[in-house]
Amino acid sequence: MKREFQVVHPLDDVRERKIDMTALGPMRMTRSVRVSLLSLRAYLLLMLVLVVYHVLELAGLLGH
């Protein structure tokens, strides 16, 4: 028994129905999501501070 598959390019496929975002209400964040987002924010701020420090160090503005 020979199996045949038909490949359809996404641009040629039937468009899927999208979700109406205006009908959705605000979503509640769980505690773990809130902690994860706050951790990500703290990490990004720390990386930004380290980049600024490194640039100032390379520019010779820190006097080290």
PyMOL commands that set and color helices and strands:
alter all, ss='L'
color gray80, all
select helices_A, chain A and resi 21-23+31-59
alter helices_A, ss='H'
color red, helices_A
deselect
rebuild
show_as cartoon
